[in-house]
């Protein structure tokens, strides 16, 4: 939790948009959830999503099956999260790793407990038709976690549109793997080229931003202006 919190705190201090954090399972039972919510709220997050897996969890993108908490215990963790927050606008998102009808039933239980948003993972519904059908039973707003490039049956492999997802009640669509996989592929491509050729000459892929654009991205000019303002110059 502390490692995740440190990274999230750096993100919050860097970007100019609201940050929703991955709170995992809350890192333990309901009492652990309370501490987790307080810490991430104090870090400046706008909200976070909690999972209903047993601790320690298994990544549903990799593991064929996962063990879920009893519904009553998962509901208790959502209620604890709500009671722990100081700002009522801190968004508690209740993610379920259940599939099909169980996913809908759990989402409704979490929404009834007070979660601001339910979340389904992409493997919850094997086709877009199933997603559309089951969504009619959800008694509140929901989000979708889009686990790209994985091999299980999922609606994400079919043709769908943002308007279509909005029309069935989707309020948020997240892409947790796409940026990670893109960054990993880029780093690996550069490293393999250097290992093979001992030079970056001829390295055309992956594309890279130039130094000026990178300096702009990290706010180097702002730091330079602050140095001029506050630090003596010889």
C-alpha positions in Angstrom: 0.0 0.0 0.0 2.7 2.4 0.9 4.5 1.8 -2.4 1.4 2.4 -4.4 0.6 5.5 -2.3 4.0 7.0 -3.0 3.6 6.6 -6.7 0.0 8.0 -6.6 1.1 11.0 -4.5 3.7 11.9 -7.1 1.1 11.6 -9.9 -1.4 13.8 -8.0 1.3 16.5 -7.5 2.3 16.4 -11.2 -0.9 16.3 -13.2 -3.7 18.9 -13.5 -6.6 16.5 -13.7 -8.5 14.4 -11.1 -6.7 11.2 -10.2 -8.6 7.9 -9.5 -6.4 5.4 -7.7 -6.3 1.7 -7.8 -6.9 0.8 -4.1 -6.5 -3.0 -4.8 -8.5 -4.9 -2.1 -7.9 -2.1 0.4 -4.9 -4.1 1.5 -6.7 -6.2 4.0 -10.0 -6.2 5.9 -12.5 -3.4 6.5 -10.2 -1.7 9.0 -7.3 -1.8 6.5 -9.7 -0.3 4.0 -10.4 2.7 6.2 -6.7 3.5 6.5 -6.2 3.0 2.8 -9.0 5.4 1.9 -7.8 8.0 4.4 -4.2 7.9 3.1 -5.2 8.2 -0.6 -7.7 10.9 0.1 -5.0 12.9 2.0 -2.7 12.3 -1.0 -5.1 14.3 -3.1 -7.0 11.6 -5.1 -10.5 12.3 -6.3 -11.4 8.7 -5.6 -10.4 5.1 -5.9 -11.7 1.6 -6.7 -11.8 -1.4 -4.4 -11.9 -5.0 -5.4 -14.0 -7.8 -3.9 -11.3 -10.5 -4.0 -9.9 -12.5 -1.1 -6.6 -11.3 0.2 -4.0 -11.9 -1.2 -5.6 -11.3 -4.5 -4.9 -12.9 -7.9 -4.7 -10.8 -11.0 -7.8 -11.7 -13.1 -5.9 -10.9 -16.3 -3.5 -13.8 -15.5 -5.2 -16.2 -13.2 -8.0 -18.5 -14.6 -10.0 -18.2 -11.4 -10.1 -15.9 -8.4 -11.5 -16.3 -4.9 -14.1 -13.7 -4.0 -15.1 -12.4 -0.6 -18.6 -13.3 0.8 -20.9 -10.5 -0.4 -21.6 -9.4 3.2 -17.9 -8.9 3.9 -17.4 -7.1 0.6 -20.3 -4.8 1.4 -18.8 -4.1 4.8 -15.6 -3.0 3.2 -17.5 -0.6 1.0 -19.3 0.9 4.0 -16.0 1.2 5.9 -14.6 3.1 2.9 -17.5 5.5 2.9 -17.2 6.1 6.6 -13.5 6.7 6.4 -13.5 9.4 3.8 -13.7 13.0 4.9 -14.8 14.5 1.6 -18.2 13.2 0.4 -17.0 13.9 -3.1 -14.2 11.3 -2.8 -15.5 8.7 -5.2 -15.7 5.1 -4.0 -15.8 2.7 -6.9 -16.7 -0.9 -6.1 -15.1 -3.3 -8.5 -16.2 -6.9 -8.8 -14.2 -9.6 -10.3 -17.3 -11.9 -10.5 -18.7 -13.0 -13.9 -22.1 -12.8 -15.4 -25.2 -12.7 -13.2 -23.1 -12.8 -10.0 -21.3 -9.7 -11.2 -24.5 -7.9 -11.6 -25.9 -9.0 -8.2 -22.7 -8.0 -6.5 -22.6 -4.6 -8.2 -26.1 -3.9 -7.1 -25.3 -4.9 -3.5 -22.3 -2.5 -3.5 -24.3 0.3 -5.1 -27.0 -0.2 -2.4 -24.3 0.0 0.2 -23.4 3.5 -1.1 -20.7 3.0 -3.7 -20.8 5.9 -6.2 -19.9 3.6 -9.1 -19.7 -0.1 -9.7 -17.0 -1.5 -11.9 -16.9 -4.7 -14.1 -13.8 -6.2 -15.6 -13.9 -7.0 -19.3 -14.1 -10.8 -18.8 -17.3 -10.4 -16.8 -19.3 -10.6 -20.0 -18.2 -12.8 -22.9 -19.9 -10.8 -25.6 -21.1 -7.2 -26.1 -24.6 -8.6 -26.4 -24.3 -10.1 -22.9 -22.9 -6.9 -21.6 -25.8 -4.9 -23.0 -28.3 -7.5 -21.7 -26.9 -7.7 -18.2 -26.5 -3.9 -17.9 -30.2 -3.5 -17.8 -30.2 -5.1 -14.4 -27.6 -2.8 -12.9 -29.3 -0.4 -10.5 -26.9 2.5 -10.9 -23.9 3.9 -12.8 -21.0 1.5 -13.6 -17.5 1.6 -15.1 -15.7 -0.9 -17.3 -12.1 -2.1 -17.0 -10.8 -2.8 -20.5 -8.1 -5.6 -20.2 -6.6 -5.3 -23.7 -4.9 -8.1 -25.7 -5.9 -11.0 -23.4 -7.2 -14.3 -24.6 -10.4 -14.9 -22.6 -13.9 -14.4 -24.1 -14.8 -10.8 -23.7 -17.0 -8.1 -25.2 -13.9 -6.0 -25.9 -13.1 -8.2 -28.9 -16.3 -7.3 -30.7 -17.3 -4.1 -32.5 -18.6 -1.5 -30.0 -18.7 2.3 -29.9 -18.4 4.8 -27.0 -21.9 5.9 -27.8 -23.1 2.4 -27.5 -21.4 2.0 -24.1 -22.8 5.3 -22.9 -26.3 4.3 -24.0 -26.3 1.2 -21.7 -25.1 3.2 -18.7 -21.3 3.1 -18.8 -19.9 6.2 -17.0 -16.2 5.4 -17.1 -13.9 3.3 -19.3 -10.4 2.5 -18.1 -7.4 1.1 -20.0 -5.1 -0.3 -17.2 -2.9 -2.4 -19.5 -2.5 -0.4 -22.8 -0.1 2.3 -21.5 1.9 -0.3 -19.5 2.3 -2.6 -22.5 3.2 0.3 -24.8 5.9 1.5 -22.4 7.3 -2.0 -21.8 7.5 -2.7 -25.6 9.2 0.7 -26.2 11.9 0.1 -23.5 12.5 -3.4 -24.6 12.9 -2.3 -28.3 15.5 0.2 -27.4 17.4 -2.1 -25.0 17.5 -4.9 -27.6 18.8 -2.6 -30.3 21.6 -1.3 -28.0 22.4 -4.8 -26.8 22.7 -6.0 -30.4 24.4 -3.0 -32.0 26.1 -1.2 -29.1 24.7 2.1 -30.5 21.4 3.9 -31.0 22.3 4.6 -34.6 19.7 3.2 -36.9 17.1 3.1 -34.1 13.9 4.3 -35.7 11.4 2.3 -33.7 9.9 2.9 -31.2 9.3 6.6 -31.9 10.7 8.9 -29.3 10.0 12.5 -28.3 12.8 15.0 -28.7 14.7 16.6 -25.8 12.7 19.9 -26.1 9.3 18.1 -25.9 10.5 16.0 -23.0 11.7 19.2 -21.1 8.3 20.7 -21.8 6.6 17.6 -20.5 8.4 17.6 -17.1 8.1 21.3 -16.6 11.8 22.2 -17.0 11.0 25.7 -18.1 9.0 26.4 -15.0 11.8 25.1 -12.8 14.2 27.4 -14.7 12.0 30.4 -14.1 11.8 29.6 -10.4 15.6 29.3 -10.2 15.9 32.8 -11.7 13.3 34.1 -9.2 14.7 32.7 -6.0 18.3 31.7 -6.6 21.2 34.1 -7.0 22.9 34.0 -10.4 26.7 34.7 -10.8 
